[in-house]
Amino acid sequence: MLLEKLKNIFLQPRPLNPEDISPEEALLINFKVVIVEFADNVESSGGEKLTSALKSCEGISAYYFDQPFDKTFLNLESRTLFDLVDKGQNILDKSGADVLIWGKKESDKIRINFQTPFQYENSGDSFSTLLDSLYLPSSIFENSAPFPTSLLNLLYGAIISSLNLTDKTRQIQKRYLLKKIIKKLSTDNSAKSLSIEYIPFVMNFLGLIYLNFCGNSPQEKDLKIVKNLLETALAHSNQLNNPIHLGNIYHHIGQMYYLAATHIARKPINSYRNAISNYRLAQKYLSKYNYPYDYGLISYKLSELFYNYWRQKEDLQALRDAVFHLRESERTFTYALFPDFWAQIQGRLGYLLTLLSNAAISNEIADLAIAAYKNQQKIVTENRDPVLWAEIQEKIGDIYLRQGKKEARKEFFEEALEYFHDALYIFENMNKTTDIQRLTASIKKTTTLISYH
């Protein structure tokens, strides 16, 4: 009994903390889940059966989407990945769903994947990806017997884990539901037998359930559970039928070490190194040419890790690596397809290149930082977000001010003054007292420097 074994080893009952969210608040939050008709046998109705079973789960509303269309893109091949993402996003947009469930029959199994809005942008609170695949026996979707409780709880946990939320109250509800799911998985006595070939997929999702439960406030004991689950999945990697599944496991191990490095104080350097190592291993299987979205997201996280490593060790190469990986991410998340995320990347590039220009004493790198900030302003316009636009103007002004001091050139100070005045105008209109005081001081300092040149 696979799941019975899991509960005894890993899934210890967890206390519920009702103060996190009141029962009244919980009742008001319902996550919409849309199950697309499975790509299985013509006579099968696995998607319908799953939809019916999920209606008994707290906190979600399940809907069946049976509009016919060609589902050949569900093979997870790189050449059809964009079609899968685009079609799923189209359904998400039209339905207003929080989670979209895809199902495809492979031999005697059903492969299930979970898609969410903004899944391939650096927003939300989920650690799951579209490529994370849960394999279950196709027989449980085809026969008329009730859906096995233990496997339904596992699917329920996978769905809640995949929720990609930015709203704080909805995030609290997600964690609240995950607590209950973990308790169910740890106390359920109706586990069905699953053969060894399912272990890496089940373990990966159990790890994800705990990883998403940890969120951004993990405890060391929770991360140990995640580590055990994912390493058990890795130990059974010989059962994986596609290398991308191995890449996903390394990806989540990297995420686990990233949380350890940023939230667990002891030995952060070792955790940074382990996170970097596992993210790089993930990219071996999720390459930029075959799975660019996953590769690009991992590159973004690698950039953060190398930046944090640089802050700890003051290793200039780590800062260069942070810029390199952010450039890799920039190549994937383009202005045309991901404008908001692209702008976020440009802002981050501006910041990292500013640091690198200061460390390397390079005007050329400073010019690249200015170019990145100006790129960011293609999306963050004065009309759309005046305060953020003004903050970017101030950052550009600061770069010109530093260049002026370094080169003793009046034109740099004049450029700085122009950007500072643009920012000050916005801050004055928005009554940003602290910002006004800071900018006024910068303008006074710059004006004095101009008089000396």
C-alpha positions as CSV (number, residue, x, y, z in Angstrom):
1,M,0.0,0.0,0.0
2,L,2.0,2.9,-1.3
3,L,0.1,5.8,0.3
4,E,-0.2,4.0,3.6
5,K,3.6,3.7,3.6
6,L,4.0,7.4,2.8
7,K,1.7,8.5,5.6
8,N,3.7,6.5,8.2
9,I,7.1,7.9,7.0
10,F,6.4,11.4,5.9
11,L,3.0,12.8,6.4
12,Q,2.5,13.4,10.1
13,P,-0.8,15.0,11.2
14,R,-0.5,18.7,11.4
15,P,-2.5,20.9,13.8
16,L,-5.0,23.3,12.3
17,N,-4.7,26.9,13.2
18,P,-8.3,28.3,12.7
19,E,-7.0,31.8,13.6
20,D,-5.4,32.0,10.2
21,I,-8.8,32.4,8.5
22,S,-12.2,32.3,10.0
23,P,-14.8,29.7,8.9
24,E,-17.0,32.5,7.6
25,E,-14.1,33.9,5.5
26,A,-13.3,30.5,4.2
27,L,-16.8,29.9,3.0
28,L,-16.7,33.1,0.9
29,I,-13.6,32.0,-1.0
30,N,-14.1,29.4,-3.7
31,F,-11.5,28.5,-6.3
32,K,-12.8,27.7,-9.7
33,V,-11.4,24.5,-11.3
34,V,-12.1,23.7,-14.9
35,I,-11.5,20.1,-16.1
36,V,-11.0,19.8,-19.9
37,E,-12.4,16.7,-21.5
38,F,-9.6,14.2,-21.4
39,A,-7.7,13.0,-24.4
40,D,-8.6,9.4,-23.8
41,N,-10.8,6.8,-25.4
42,V,-13.9,7.9,-27.3
43,E,-16.1,5.9,-25.0
44,S,-14.4,7.1,-21.8
45,S,-15.4,10.0,-19.7
46,G,-12.5,10.4,-17.2
47,G,-12.8,14.1,-17.1
48,E,-16.5,14.0,-16.2
49,K,-15.8,11.4,-13.5
50,L,-13.1,13.6,-12.0
51,T,-15.3,16.7,-12.2
52,S,-18.0,14.9,-10.3
53,A,-15.6,13.6,-7.6
54,L,-14.1,17.0,-7.1
55,K,-17.5,18.5,-6.3
56,S,-17.2,17.0,-2.8
57,C,-13.9,18.9,-2.1
58,E,-14.1,21.9,0.1
59,G,-13.2,25.3,-1.2
60,I,-13.4,24.6,-5.0
61,S,-16.1,24.7,-7.6
62,A,-15.4,22.1,-10.4
63,Y,-16.7,22.6,-14.0
64,Y,-16.4,20.3,-17.0
65,F,-15.3,21.7,-20.3
66,D,-16.3,19.4,-23.1
67,Q,-15.9,21.7,-26.1
68,P,-14.3,19.5,-28.8
69,F,-10.9,20.5,-30.2
70,D,-7.7,18.8,-31.3
71,K,-5.6,17.9,-28.3
72,T,-2.5,16.5,-30.0
73,F,-0.5,19.2,-28.3
74,L,-0.9,17.3,-25.0
75,N,2.1,15.1,-25.8
76,L,4.4,17.6,-23.9
77,E,6.7,17.8,-26.9
78,S,8.6,21.0,-27.3
79,R,7.3,21.7,-30.8
80,T,3.7,21.8,-29.4
81,L,4.3,23.4,-26.0
82,F,3.4,26.9,-27.2
83,D,0.0,25.6,-28.5
84,L,-0.7,23.9,-25.1
85,V,0.1,27.1,-23.2
86,D,-1.8,29.3,-25.5
87,K,-4.9,27.1,-25.7
88,G,-4.9,26.7,-21.9
89,Q,-4.5,30.4,-21.4
90,N,-7.4,31.1,-23.7
91,I,-9.7,28.7,-21.8
92,L,-8.5,30.2,-18.5
93,D,-9.3,33.7,-19.7
94,K,-12.8,32.8,-21.0
95,S,-13.8,30.7,-18.0
96,G,-12.2,32.8,-15.3
97,A,-10.8,29.6,-13.8
98,D,-8.1,29.5,-11.2
99,V,-6.9,26.1,-12.3
100,L,-7.2,24.2,-15.6
101,I,-6.8,20.4,-15.5
102,W,-5.6,18.5,-18.6
103,G,-5.8,14.7,-18.9
104,K,-4.2,12.5,-21.5
105,K,-4.2,8.7,-21.7
106,E,-0.8,7.1,-22.1
107,S,-1.0,3.3,-22.3
108,D,-2.8,2.2,-19.1
109,K,-2.3,5.5,-17.3
110,I,-3.8,9.0,-17.3
111,R,-1.3,11.8,-17.2
112,I,-2.7,14.9,-15.4
113,N,-1.3,18.4,-15.7
114,F,-2.3,21.7,-14.0
115,Q,-2.3,25.1,-15.7
116,T,-2.9,28.4,-14.0
117,P,-3.0,32.1,-15.1
118,F,0.4,33.8,-15.1
119,Q,2.0,30.5,-14.5
120,Y,5.1,31.5,-16.5
121,E,5.6,34.9,-14.8
122,N,7.3,35.7,-11.6
123,S,4.1,36.4,-9.8
124,G,1.9,34.4,-7.5
125,D,2.7,31.9,-4.8
126,S,2.9,28.5,-6.5
127,F,5.9,26.3,-6.9
128,S,4.1,24.0,-9.4
129,T,4.6,24.2,-13.2
130,L,2.5,23.1,-16.2
131,L,5.0,20.3,-16.9
132,D,4.5,18.7,-13.4
133,S,2.7,15.5,-14.3
134,L,0.7,13.2,-12.1
135,Y,0.2,9.7,-13.5
136,L,-2.7,7.6,-12.2
137,P,-4.2,4.3,-13.4
138,S,-6.7,4.9,-16.2
139,S,-9.0,2.3,-14.7
140,I,-10.0,4.6,-11.8
141,F,-11.3,7.1,-14.3
142,E,-13.1,4.5,-16.5
143,N,-15.0,2.2,-14.2
144,S,-18.2,3.0,-12.4
145,A,-16.7,2.5,-8.9
146,P,-16.3,5.5,-6.6
147,F,-13.1,7.5,-7.0
148,P,-10.6,6.2,-4.5
149,T,-10.5,8.6,-1.5
150,S,-6.8,8.6,-1.1
151,L,-6.1,9.4,-4.7
152,L,-8.8,12.0,-4.8
153,N,-7.1,13.7,-1.8
154,L,-3.8,13.6,-3.6
155,L,-5.4,15.2,-6.7
156,Y,-7.2,17.7,-4.5
157,G,-3.8,18.6,-2.9
158,A,-2.2,18.9,-6.3
159,I,-5.0,21.3,-7.5
160,I,-4.7,23.5,-4.4
161,S,-0.9,23.5,-4.6
162,S,-1.0,24.7,-8.2
163,L,-3.1,27.7,-7.4
164,N,-1.0,30.8,-8.3
165,L,-2.3,33.6,-6.1
166,T,-1.3,37.2,-5.4
167,D,-4.2,38.2,-3.1
168,K,-3.2,37.7,0.5
169,T,-6.6,36.5,1.8
170,R,-6.8,33.9,-1.0
171,Q,-3.2,32.8,-0.2
172,I,-4.3,32.3,3.4
173,Q,-7.2,30.2,2.3
174,K,-4.9,28.1,0.1
175,R,-2.6,27.4,3.0
176,Y,-5.6,26.6,5.2
177,L,-6.9,24.1,2.7
178,L,-3.5,22.5,2.4
179,K,-3.3,22.0,6.1
180,K,-6.6,20.0,6.0
181,I,-5.4,18.1,2.9
182,I,-2.1,17.1,4.6
183,K,-4.1,15.9,7.6
184,K,-6.4,13.8,5.4
185,L,-3.4,12.3,3.6
186,S,-1.8,11.4,6.9
187,T,-4.9,9.8,8.5
188,D,-6.7,8.3,5.5
189,N,-7.0,4.5,5.8
190,S,-8.5,3.8,2.4
191,A,-5.2,4.0,0.3
192,K,-5.2,1.9,-2.8
193,S,-2.3,-0.1,-4.1
194,L,-0.1,1.7,-6.6
195,S,2.8,-0.1,-8.3
196,I,6.4,1.2,-8.1
197,E,6.2,3.0,-11.5
198,Y,3.9,5.6,-9.9
199,I,6.2,6.4,-7.0
200,P,8.3,9.3,-8.5
201,F,5.2,11.1,-9.7
202,V,3.3,10.7,-6.4
203,M,6.3,11.7,-4.4
204,N,6.9,14.7,-6.5
205,F,3.4,15.9,-5.9
206,L,3.5,15.1,-2.2
207,G,6.6,17.2,-2.1
208,L,4.8,20.0,-3.9
209,I,1.9,19.9,-1.5
210,Y,4.3,20.4,1.4
211,L,6.4,23.0,-0.5
212,N,3.3,25.1,-1.3
213,F,2.1,24.7,2.3
214,C,5.5,26.1,3.5
215,G,5.1,29.0,1.2
216,N,7.3,31.9,2.1
217,S,7.4,31.2,5.8
218,P,8.9,27.7,6.0
219,Q,9.9,25.9,9.1
220,E,13.0,23.7,9.1
221,K,11.0,20.5,9.9
222,D,8.7,21.1,6.9
223,L,11.6,21.6,4.5
224,K,13.1,18.3,5.8
225,I,9.8,16.6,4.9
226,V,9.9,18.2,1.4
227,K,13.5,17.1,1.0
228,N,12.7,13.5,2.0
229,L,9.8,13.3,-0.4
230,L,11.6,14.8,-3.4
231,E,14.8,12.7,-2.8
232,T,12.6,9.6,-2.7
233,A,11.1,10.7,-6.0
234,L,14.7,11.1,-7.3
235,A,15.7,7.7,-6.0
236,H,13.0,6.1,-8.3
237,S,13.9,8.2,-11.3
238,N,14.5,4.9,-13.3
239,Q,10.7,4.7,-13.4
240,L,10.4,8.1,-15.3
241,N,9.4,7.8,-18.9
242,N,10.4,11.3,-20.0
243,P,13.5,13.3,-18.9
244,I,11.4,16.4,-18.3
245,H,9.9,14.7,-15.3
246,L,13.4,14.4,-13.8
247,G,14.0,18.1,-14.6
248,N,10.9,18.9,-12.6
249,I,12.1,17.1,-9.5
250,Y,15.5,18.9,-9.6
251,H,13.6,22.1,-10.1
252,H,11.6,21.6,-6.9
253,I,14.6,20.5,-5.0
254,G,16.2,23.8,-6.1
255,Q,13.1,25.6,-4.9
256,M,13.3,23.8,-1.5
257,Y,17.0,24.9,-1.1
258,Y,16.1,28.4,-2.2
259,L,13.5,28.6,0.6
260,A,16.1,27.2,3.1
261,A,18.7,29.8,2.0
262,T,16.3,32.7,2.3
263,H,14.3,31.8,5.3
264,I,16.4,29.4,7.4
265,A,19.3,31.3,8.9
266,R,21.8,28.6,9.5
267,K,24.4,28.0,6.8
268,P,22.8,30.0,4.0
269,I,25.8,29.6,1.7
270,N,25.5,25.9,1.5
271,S,21.8,26.2,0.7
272,Y,22.5,28.8,-2.0
273,R,25.0,26.4,-3.5
274,N,22.6,23.4,-3.4
275,A,19.8,25.5,-4.9
276,I,22.1,26.7,-7.7
277,S,23.3,23.1,-8.4
278,N,19.8,21.7,-8.6
279,Y,18.5,24.5,-10.7
280,R,21.3,23.9,-13.1
281,L,20.6,20.2,-13.2
282,A,16.9,21.0,-13.9
283,Q,18.0,23.1,-16.9
284,K,19.8,20.2,-18.4
285,Y,16.5,18.5,-18.8
286,L,14.4,21.6,-19.4
287,S,16.6,23.3,-22.0
288,K,16.1,26.7,-23.4
289,Y,15.4,25.4,-26.8
290,N,12.9,22.7,-25.9
291,Y,11.2,24.1,-22.8
292,P,12.1,27.8,-22.8
293,Y,9.4,29.0,-20.3
294,D,10.6,26.6,-17.6
295,Y,14.2,27.3,-18.5
296,G,13.6,31.1,-18.4
297,L,11.8,31.0,-15.0
298,I,14.7,28.9,-13.5
299,S,17.2,31.4,-15.0
300,Y,15.3,34.2,-13.2
301,K,15.6,32.4,-9.9
302,L,19.3,31.6,-10.6
303,S,19.9,35.3,-11.0
304,E,18.3,36.0,-7.6
305,L,20.5,33.2,-6.0
306,F,23.7,34.5,-7.5
307,Y,22.8,38.0,-6.4
308,N,22.3,36.8,-2.8
309,Y,25.4,34.8,-3.0
310,W,27.3,37.9,-4.1
311,R,25.9,39.8,-1.1
312,Q,27.1,37.1,1.2
313,K,30.6,36.5,-0.3
314,E,31.3,39.7,-2.3
315,D,32.3,37.5,-5.2
316,L,32.2,39.7,-8.3
317,Q,31.8,36.7,-10.6
318,A,28.6,35.8,-8.7
319,L,27.2,39.3,-9.6
320,R,28.3,38.7,-13.3
321,D,26.5,35.4,-13.2
322,A,23.4,37.1,-11.8
323,V,23.3,39.4,-14.8
324,F,24.0,36.5,-17.2
325,H,21.1,34.4,-16.0
326,L,18.8,37.5,-16.0
327,R,19.7,38.0,-19.6
328,E,18.8,34.4,-20.3
329,S,15.4,35.0,-18.8
330,E,15.0,38.2,-20.8
331,R,15.5,36.2,-24.1
332,T,12.5,34.0,-23.2
333,F,10.1,36.5,-21.6
334,T,9.9,39.1,-24.4
335,Y,8.3,42.5,-24.6
336,A,5.8,41.2,-27.2
337,L,4.6,38.1,-25.3
338,F,5.2,39.0,-21.6
339,P,5.2,42.8,-21.4
340,D,4.7,43.1,-17.6
341,F,7.2,40.4,-16.7
342,W,9.7,41.8,-19.3
343,A,9.4,45.2,-17.6
344,Q,10.1,43.5,-14.2
345,I,13.2,41.9,-15.7
346,Q,14.4,45.2,-17.2
347,G,14.1,46.9,-13.8
348,R,16.0,44.1,-12.2
349,L,18.6,44.3,-14.9
350,G,19.0,48.0,-14.3
351,Y,19.6,47.4,-10.7
352,L,22.1,44.6,-11.1
353,L,24.0,46.4,-13.9
354,T,24.2,49.5,-11.7
355,L,25.8,47.4,-9.0
356,L,28.2,45.8,-11.5
357,S,29.1,49.1,-13.1
358,N,30.0,50.4,-9.6
359,A,32.1,47.3,-8.8
360,A,33.8,47.2,-12.1
361,I,34.1,51.0,-12.4
362,S,32.7,50.9,-16.0
363,N,30.8,53.6,-17.8
364,E,29.8,51.1,-20.5
365,I,28.0,48.9,-18.0
366,A,26.4,52.0,-16.5
367,D,25.0,52.9,-19.9
368,L,23.5,49.4,-20.1
369,A,21.9,49.9,-16.8
370,I,20.3,53.2,-18.0
371,A,19.1,51.4,-21.2
372,A,17.5,48.7,-19.1
373,Y,15.7,51.2,-16.9
374,K,14.5,53.0,-20.0
375,N,13.2,49.7,-21.4
376,Q,11.2,49.3,-18.2
377,Q,9.6,52.6,-18.8
378,K,8.2,51.3,-22.1
379,I,5.7,49.5,-19.9
380,V,5.9,51.5,-16.7
381,T,4.8,54.8,-18.2
382,E,4.2,58.1,-16.5
383,N,0.5,57.8,-17.0
384,R,0.1,54.2,-16.1
385,D,2.2,54.1,-12.9
386,P,3.5,57.6,-12.1
387,V,5.2,56.8,-8.8
388,L,7.1,53.8,-10.1
389,W,8.0,55.8,-13.2
390,A,9.4,58.6,-11.0
391,E,11.4,56.1,-9.0
392,I,13.0,54.8,-12.2
393,Q,13.8,58.4,-13.2
394,E,15.5,58.9,-9.9
395,K,17.6,55.7,-10.4
396,I,18.7,56.9,-13.8
397,G,19.6,60.3,-12.2
398,D,21.6,58.5,-9.6
399,I,23.6,56.7,-12.2
400,Y,24.4,59.9,-14.1
401,L,25.4,61.6,-10.8
402,R,27.9,58.8,-10.0
403,Q,29.3,59.0,-13.6
404,G,29.7,62.7,-13.2
405,K,31.6,62.3,-9.9
406,K,33.8,59.7,-11.4
407,E,34.5,61.5,-14.7
408,A,34.3,65.0,-13.4
409,R,32.1,65.9,-16.4
410,K,29.5,68.6,-16.2
411,E,27.2,67.0,-18.8
412,F,26.6,64.0,-16.5
413,F,25.5,66.3,-13.7
414,E,23.1,68.1,-16.0
415,E,21.6,64.8,-17.1
416,A,21.2,63.8,-13.5
417,L,19.5,67.1,-12.7
418,E,17.0,66.7,-15.5
419,Y,16.0,63.2,-14.3
420,F,15.8,64.3,-10.6
421,H,13.5,67.2,-11.5
422,D,11.2,64.8,-13.5
423,A,10.9,62.6,-10.4
424,L,10.4,65.5,-8.0
425,Y,7.5,66.8,-10.1
426,I,5.7,63.5,-9.7
427,F,6.5,63.1,-6.0
428,E,5.2,66.6,-5.3
429,N,2.0,66.0,-7.1
430,M,1.5,62.7,-5.1
431,N,2.5,64.3,-1.8
432,K,5.3,61.9,-1.2
433,T,7.0,63.8,1.6
434,T,10.0,61.4,2.2
435,D,10.7,61.1,-1.5
436,I,10.5,64.9,-1.9
437,Q,13.0,65.4,0.9
438,R,15.4,62.9,-0.6
439,L,15.1,64.3,-4.2
440,T,15.5,67.9,-2.9
441,A,18.8,66.9,-1.3
442,S,20.0,65.1,-4.5
443,I,19.1,68.2,-6.6
444,K,20.9,70.5,-4.2
445,K,24.0,68.3,-4.2
446,T,24.0,68.0,-8.0
447,T,23.5,71.8,-8.5
448,T,26.5,72.4,-6.3
449,L,28.7,70.0,-8.3
450,I,27.7,71.7,-11.5
451,S,28.8,75.0,-10.1
452,Y,32.3,73.5,-9.5
453,H,32.6,72.4,-13.2
